[in-house]
Amino acid sequence: MERIVRVVPEAGLHARPASQVVRTANGFDAAVTLEAIDGDAPPASATSMLGVTGLNVKQGERVRVVAEGSDAEAALDAIESILTESVEDGDGDSESETDGDGADDT
């Protein structure tokens, strides 16, 4: 299964969102990979912090999320949620706004 999502967090797929992706991917019985559609980095395992941050995905860029295994759909749902939600700072304020599903409708 796969989905293409547009990254919403202002910092892109770095630091906090990347660590959330890795932690989430490790919680499912599924092999999950990420591919930066708008970049030139090779696909990376969603369980590797170096791999995820090495994709160098910026806000507004698209990512292909591929999952295989018994929890594939749940893993896709959870990771899509991370990639399409704004990240809150320490004060609980959002860094960016989202218009809803964050999915790429193009």
C-alpha positions as CSV (number, residue, x, y, z in Angstrom):
1,M,0.0,0.0,0.0
2,E,1.2,3.5,-0.6
3,R,0.1,7.1,-0.2
4,I,1.5,10.4,-1.4
5,V,1.3,13.2,1.2
6,R,2.4,16.8,1.3
7,V,4.5,17.7,4.3
8,V,2.9,20.3,6.6
9,P,5.3,20.9,9.5
10,E,7.1,24.2,9.0
11,A,10.5,22.7,9.5
12,G,9.7,19.9,7.1
13,L,10.7,16.3,7.9
14,H,13.4,17.2,10.5
15,A,13.8,16.9,14.3
16,R,10.5,16.4,16.0
17,P,8.4,15.2,13.0
18,A,11.2,12.8,12.0
19,S,11.5,11.3,15.4
20,Q,7.7,10.9,15.6
21,V,7.7,9.1,12.3
22,V,10.5,6.7,13.4
23,R,8.8,6.0,16.8
24,T,5.5,5.4,15.1
25,A,6.9,3.2,12.3
26,N,8.6,1.0,14.9
27,G,5.2,0.4,16.6
28,F,3.6,-1.4,13.7
29,D,4.0,-4.9,12.2
30,A,4.8,-3.3,8.8
31,A,7.8,-2.4,6.7
32,V,7.5,1.3,6.0
33,T,9.6,3.3,3.6
34,L,9.5,7.0,2.7
35,E,10.5,8.5,-0.6
36,A,11.0,12.2,-1.3
37,I,9.1,12.7,-4.6
38,D,10.4,16.3,-4.9
39,G,14.0,15.4,-4.0
40,D,16.8,13.2,-5.2
41,A,17.5,11.1,-2.1
42,P,17.0,7.4,-2.3
43,P,14.0,5.9,-0.4
44,A,14.6,5.4,3.3
45,S,13.3,3.1,6.0
46,A,10.8,4.9,8.3
47,T,12.5,3.2,11.2
48,S,15.8,5.0,10.6
49,M,16.3,8.5,12.0
50,L,19.3,9.1,9.7
51,G,17.3,7.8,6.8
52,V,14.3,9.9,7.4
53,T,16.2,13.2,8.1
54,G,18.5,12.4,5.1
55,L,15.5,12.7,2.8
56,N,15.8,16.5,3.3
57,V,12.1,17.0,2.8
58,K,10.9,20.6,3.3
59,Q,7.5,22.0,4.1
60,G,5.1,21.7,1.1
61,E,7.1,18.9,-0.6
62,R,5.6,15.5,-1.4
63,V,6.5,12.2,0.2
64,R,5.5,8.7,-1.0
65,V,4.9,6.5,2.1
66,V,4.9,2.7,1.3
67,A,3.9,0.1,3.9
68,E,3.8,-3.7,3.6
69,G,2.7,-6.1,6.3
70,S,-0.3,-6.9,8.5
71,D,-0.4,-3.4,10.0
72,A,0.2,-1.6,6.7
73,E,-3.0,0.5,6.6
74,A,-2.8,1.5,10.2
75,A,0.9,2.5,9.8
76,L,0.1,4.6,6.7
77,D,-2.7,6.3,8.6
78,A,-0.5,7.1,11.6
79,I,2.5,8.4,9.5
80,E,0.2,10.4,7.2
81,S,-1.2,12.1,10.3
82,I,2.3,13.1,11.5
83,L,3.3,14.4,8.1
84,T,0.1,16.4,7.6
85,E,-0.3,18.0,11.0
86,S,1.3,21.2,12.2
87,V,3.9,20.7,14.9
88,E,3.3,22.5,18.2
89,D,6.1,24.4,20.0
90,G,6.6,24.3,23.7
91,D,3.8,26.9,24.3
92,G,1.3,24.7,22.5
93,D,1.2,27.1,19.6
94,S,1.1,25.7,16.1
95,E,4.1,26.4,13.8
96,S,1.8,26.2,10.7
97,E,-1.8,25.7,9.8
98,T,-3.3,22.8,7.8
99,D,-6.3,22.9,5.6
100,G,-7.5,19.5,6.6
101,D,-6.3,16.2,5.3
102,G,-3.0,17.3,3.9
103,A,-3.2,14.8,1.1
104,D,-2.0,15.8,-2.3
105,D,-5.0,16.2,-4.4
106,T,-3.1,16.9,-7.6
